Structure formats: C-alpha cells, structure tokens
Amino acid sequence: MKFDMSAAWNEALRLISANRQVITIVAGVFFFLPYLAFMLLFMNQMNALEAAQASNPDPEAMGAAMMTFYGDVWWVILLFMVIQGVGMLGLLTLLTDRSRPTVGAALASGARLFLPYFGAQLLMGVVFGLLLLVPIAVGAGASAAAGVVLGIAAVIAFVYLFVKFLLTPAVIAIERQANPISALSRSWQLTKGNSLRIFLFIFLLFVAVMIVGGVFSMILGLLFALAGAEAAVIGQALVSGLVNAVFYVIFLGVIAAIYRQLAGTSGEAVHETFD
C-alpha cells in the first residue's frame, strides 16, 4: 500500500475532531501541566545558562554547565518522560480503540504498556547513540573530509531509522504489543516501501508546527512582556506548555492516522466520542 499524505492528514484531523473533548483533558493533564511545571521550576536556570553561553561561548564550559544542570534534574526529566509516555499511549488508545474504552481505562492501558514503550525507546536510544559516536570516533583519527562524510551518513541513517521506528508507540498502544523488539520490527514492516513519503509528510508537519508555534509564542511572549518581568516568565511557561500540548495532539493524531492507513484500518470511521 502506497502511503497517501493527504488521506493521512484528513484522517488525523477527523480523529482529533471526533474525540476533541477527551483529547483536551488528556493533553491538559499529561502534556500541558507537566511541561508548564517544568518550565516554571527551571526556566530561570535555563535562561541563566543561555545568558552565560552568550557572554562566554566556551564549548567546554557550556558542556560542563549543562551536565551539572541535567545531573541535578535528571529525576524530574525521568518523571516527565513517564507522565508523557503514559499520556501518549493512552491518547493513541483513545483515538483508535474500537472497544470505546473510557479515559481511565485507556490511561490504565497506557500505564501497563509503558515499560515496553520505555524499553523500545532505550533500544532506539542505543542505536541512535552509536550513530553519533561511531562517526566521531572514526573521524577523530581521519581527515576532516572523512569526518564530514561520516557525519552526513550518520544523519541520513538517523533520519531513516527515525522514520522506520516512527509507528512503534502506535503498535504498542493499538496492538497491545508488550515486546519492544517485536514492536520495533512491526513498525519497520508497516513503513516498508513508504519511508520517503512518510519522511516528507513528517518533515512538512514539523516545519509547519515550528513556524506557527514560533509566531504564536513570539506574539504572546511580547504581550506578556509588556506586563513585567514576572508576567513574562509565567507567560513564557504557559505558552510553551500550550505549544507542547498542541504539538503532541497533532503528532499523535498523525501517528494514529499513518498506522491506520498502513495497517489497513483507515476505512473504519469513528462516529462517537469517549465518555
């Protein structure tokens, strides 16, 4: 089956529209509020790091400062990943499950499937990490030209694998696949023959979201800045949390639509919303 970008986009919009009430609840609790809390807690530290980098652009010093920062907040980031992971799996279930589960049941399913999802993410992280480290290690002992070629090859491989594993969360949530390796393999199988089309679709989506989100953030940021420094900080956190929530809703709707099309289930309409 050839991937149809227009059909996938229309399907994503239909899924989101048909379930907008529960999507708003889940997105608010799992994507907006956690990101808002993170920004409010650590925005001053992140802004201080950016200011330090601007005044003294020393890569080694900046790297050490970043390592210190993430070393202090690693547990917050891990908690953030767990919350968003459960929300992602739960929302994918709400968008696609024909048994019409309640919000609680869908989120409970997401919680049960989080460990397989986390395992798949770790496996992908290892692969992607190797793609970055190998060119650096090899390029260190070779010429600059060889390092550039290896770097380009690594980026291409990174993008290719990202596309091939894109549907892994959908496979875990929709097919209840509890084996991370099987989930990755299933995603690879579903995207076979359509990798370039899917890449172009996701690339255009990211560009559009970045442009619209950037303009939205800039306008609201200026408005909040007029109210003072404290309002600007809170406003920036609110806008960032909102953009994060909207991005995840659109992205997960798109992932669900791509999965449904390639798995041969896009013809089944969603007529009801969840309770």
C-alpha positions as CSV (number, residue, x, y, z in Angstrom):
1,M,0.0,0.0,0.0
2,K,1.4,3.4,-1.0
3,F,1.2,6.0,1.7
4,D,-1.2,8.9,0.9
5,M,-0.2,12.1,2.7
6,S,-3.4,13.9,2.1
7,A,-5.6,11.0,3.3
8,A,-3.4,10.7,6.4
9,W,-3.8,14.3,7.3
10,N,-7.5,14.3,6.8
11,E,-7.7,11.1,8.9
12,A,-5.7,12.8,11.7
13,L,-7.9,15.8,11.7
14,R,-11.0,13.6,11.8
15,L,-9.7,11.5,14.7
16,I,-8.8,14.7,16.7
17,S,-12.1,16.4,15.9
18,A,-14.2,13.3,16.8
19,N,-12.5,13.0,20.2
20,R,-11.7,16.6,21.0
21,Q,-13.2,16.6,24.5
22,V,-11.2,13.7,25.9
23,I,-8.2,14.9,23.9
24,T,-8.4,18.2,25.7
25,I,-8.5,16.5,29.1
26,V,-5.6,14.1,28.4
27,A,-3.5,16.8,26.7
28,G,-4.0,19.2,29.6
29,V,-3.1,16.7,32.3
30,F,-0.3,14.8,30.6
31,F,1.3,17.3,28.2
32,F,0.4,20.9,29.2
33,L,0.6,20.8,33.0
34,P,3.8,18.8,33.4
35,Y,5.6,21.0,30.8
36,L,4.3,24.1,32.5
37,A,5.5,22.9,35.9
38,F,8.9,22.0,34.5
39,M,9.3,25.5,32.8
40,L,8.2,27.3,35.9
41,L,10.6,25.4,38.1
42,F,13.7,25.5,35.9
43,M,13.2,28.4,33.4
44,N,15.4,30.8,35.4
45,Q,18.3,28.2,35.4
46,M,17.9,27.6,31.7
47,N,17.8,31.3,30.9
48,A,20.9,31.7,33.1
49,L,22.7,29.0,31.0
50,E,21.8,30.7,27.8
51,A,23.0,34.1,29.1
52,A,26.3,32.5,30.2
53,Q,26.8,31.0,26.8
54,A,26.1,34.3,25.1
55,S,28.6,36.1,27.3
56,N,31.3,33.4,27.2
57,P,30.8,31.0,24.3
58,D,33.2,28.4,25.6
59,P,32.0,24.9,24.5
60,E,33.8,23.0,27.3
61,A,32.4,25.3,30.0
62,M,29.0,25.2,28.5
63,G,29.1,21.5,28.3
64,A,30.1,21.2,31.9
65,A,27.3,23.6,33.0
66,M,24.7,21.6,31.0
67,M,25.9,18.3,32.5
68,T,25.6,19.8,36.0
69,F,22.1,21.1,35.3
70,Y,20.9,17.8,33.9
71,G,22.6,15.9,36.7
72,D,20.6,17.9,39.2
73,V,17.2,17.5,37.5
74,W,17.5,14.0,36.0
75,W,14.8,12.6,38.2
76,V,12.4,15.4,37.1
77,I,13.1,14.6,33.5
78,L,12.6,10.9,34.1
79,L,9.2,11.6,35.8
80,F,8.3,13.9,32.9
81,M,9.1,11.1,30.5
82,V,6.9,8.7,32.4
83,I,4.0,11.1,32.5
84,Q,4.2,11.9,28.8
85,G,4.8,8.3,27.8
86,V,1.6,7.1,29.6
87,G,-0.3,10.1,28.1
88,M,0.9,9.2,24.6
89,L,-0.1,5.6,24.8
90,G,-3.4,6.4,26.5
91,L,-4.2,9.0,23.8
92,L,-3.3,6.7,21.0
93,T,-5.7,4.1,22.5
94,L,-8.5,6.7,22.8
95,L,-8.0,7.7,19.2
96,T,-8.1,4.2,17.7
97,D,-9.6,1.5,20.0
98,R,-12.9,0.2,18.6
99,S,-14.0,-1.1,22.0
100,R,-14.6,2.5,23.1
101,P,-12.7,2.5,26.4
102,T,-13.2,5.2,29.0
103,V,-10.5,7.7,29.6
104,G,-9.5,5.9,32.7
105,A,-9.3,2.5,31.0
106,A,-7.2,3.9,28.2
107,L,-4.8,5.6,30.5
108,A,-4.6,2.4,32.6
109,S,-3.7,0.5,29.4
110,G,-1.0,3.2,28.7
111,A,0.4,2.7,32.2
112,R,0.6,-1.1,31.7
113,L,2.3,-0.7,28.4
114,F,4.7,2.0,29.5
115,L,7.6,-0.4,30.3
116,P,7.6,-2.0,26.7
117,Y,7.4,1.6,25.3
118,F,10.3,2.6,27.5
119,G,12.3,-0.5,26.5
120,A,11.8,0.3,22.8
121,Q,12.9,3.9,23.5
122,L,16.1,2.6,25.2
123,L,16.8,0.3,22.3
124,M,16.4,3.2,19.8
125,G,18.5,5.4,22.1
126,V,21.3,2.9,21.9
127,V,21.2,2.7,18.2
128,F,21.0,6.5,17.7
129,G,23.8,7.0,20.2
130,L,26.0,4.6,18.2
131,L,25.2,6.5,15.0
132,L,26.6,9.7,16.7
133,L,29.5,8.2,18.5
134,V,31.0,6.0,15.7
135,P,31.5,8.8,13.2
136,I,33.0,11.0,15.9
137,A,35.4,8.2,17.0
138,V,36.4,7.3,13.4
139,G,36.6,10.9,12.3
140,A,38.9,11.8,15.2
141,G,41.6,9.6,13.6
142,A,40.8,10.5,10.0
143,S,40.8,13.6,7.8
144,A,38.3,16.4,8.2
145,A,36.7,15.4,4.9
146,A,36.2,11.9,6.1
147,G,34.6,13.2,9.3
148,V,32.2,15.3,7.3
149,V,31.2,12.4,5.0
150,L,30.7,10.1,8.0
151,G,28.7,12.8,9.8
152,I,26.4,13.2,6.8
153,A,26.0,9.4,6.5
154,A,25.1,9.2,10.2
155,V,22.4,11.9,9.8
156,I,20.9,10.1,6.9
157,A,20.9,6.8,8.8
158,F,19.4,8.6,11.9
159,V,16.5,10.1,9.8
160,Y,15.9,6.7,8.1
161,L,15.7,4.8,11.4
162,F,13.5,7.5,12.9
163,V,11.0,7.0,10.1
164,K,11.2,3.2,10.3
165,F,10.5,3.2,14.0
166,L,8.0,6.0,14.0
167,L,5.0,3.8,14.5
168,T,6.4,1.9,17.5
169,P,4.2,3.8,20.0
170,A,1.1,3.1,17.9
171,V,2.0,-0.6,17.6
172,I,2.4,-0.9,21.4
173,A,-0.8,1.1,22.2
174,I,-3.1,-0.2,19.5
175,E,-1.9,-3.8,19.1
176,R,-1.0,-4.2,22.8
177,Q,2.4,-5.3,21.8
178,A,4.4,-5.9,25.0
179,N,7.6,-7.0,23.3
180,P,9.8,-3.9,22.5
181,I,11.7,-5.8,19.8
182,S,8.5,-7.0,18.2
183,A,7.1,-3.5,18.3
184,L,10.1,-2.1,16.5
185,S,10.0,-4.9,14.0
186,R,6.3,-4.3,13.3
187,S,6.9,-0.6,12.8
188,W,9.7,-1.4,10.3
189,Q,7.3,-3.7,8.5
190,L,4.4,-1.2,8.3
191,T,6.6,1.6,6.9
192,K,8.3,-0.7,4.3
193,G,8.1,0.9,0.9
194,N,6.8,4.2,2.2
195,S,9.8,5.6,4.1
196,L,10.4,8.6,1.9
197,R,6.8,9.6,1.7
198,I,6.4,9.4,5.5
199,F,9.6,11.4,6.0
200,L,8.3,14.2,3.7
201,F,5.0,14.2,5.5
202,I,6.5,14.4,9.0
203,F,9.1,16.9,7.8
204,L,6.4,19.2,6.4
205,L,4.4,18.8,9.6
206,F,7.4,19.7,11.8
207,V,8.2,22.8,9.7
208,A,4.5,23.9,9.8
209,V,4.2,23.4,13.5
210,M,7.5,25.2,14.2
211,I,6.6,28.2,12.1
212,V,3.1,28.5,13.6
213,G,4.2,27.7,17.1
214,G,7.1,30.2,16.8
215,V,4.9,33.0,15.6
216,F,2.3,32.2,18.3
217,S,4.9,32.1,21.0
218,M,6.5,35.4,19.8
219,I,3.2,37.3,19.8
220,L,2.0,36.1,23.2
221,G,5.5,36.5,24.6
222,L,5.6,40.1,23.6
223,L,2.1,40.7,25.2
224,F,3.2,39.1,28.5
225,A,6.5,41.0,28.5
226,L,4.5,44.3,28.5
227,A,3.1,43.2,31.9
228,G,6.5,43.0,33.5
229,A,9.4,40.5,34.0
230,E,7.5,38.1,36.3
231,A,4.5,38.0,34.0
232,A,6.9,37.4,31.1
233,V,8.3,34.3,32.8
234,I,4.9,32.9,33.7
235,G,3.6,33.8,30.2
236,Q,6.6,32.1,28.5
237,A,5.9,28.9,30.6
238,L,2.2,29.0,29.7
239,V,2.8,29.4,26.0
240,S,5.5,26.7,26.0
241,G,3.2,24.3,27.8
242,L,0.3,25.1,25.3
243,V,2.6,24.7,22.3
244,N,3.9,21.4,23.7
245,A,0.3,20.1,24.2
246,V,-0.9,21.1,20.8
247,F,2.2,19.6,19.2
248,Y,1.7,16.2,20.9
249,V,-2.0,16.1,20.0
250,I,-1.3,16.8,16.3
251,F,1.7,14.4,16.2
252,L,-0.2,11.6,17.9
253,G,-3.2,12.1,15.6
254,V,-0.8,11.9,12.6
255,I,0.9,8.8,14.0
256,A,-2.6,7.1,14.6
257,A,-3.6,8.1,11.0
258,I,-0.5,6.7,9.4
259,Y,-0.8,3.5,11.4
260,R,-4.5,3.1,10.4
261,Q,-3.7,3.6,6.8
262,L,-0.7,1.3,6.5
263,A,-2.3,-1.4,8.7
264,G,-5.5,-1.3,6.5
265,T,-7.9,0.1,9.1
266,S,-8.3,3.7,7.9
267,G,-11.6,2.9,6.3
268,E,-13.3,2.3,9.7
269,A,-14.9,5.6,10.7
270,V,-15.0,7.0,14.2
271,H,-18.6,8.2,14.9
272,E,-18.6,8.6,18.7
273,T,-16.5,10.3,21.3
274,F,-15.3,8.6,24.5
275,D,-17.1,9.2,27.8
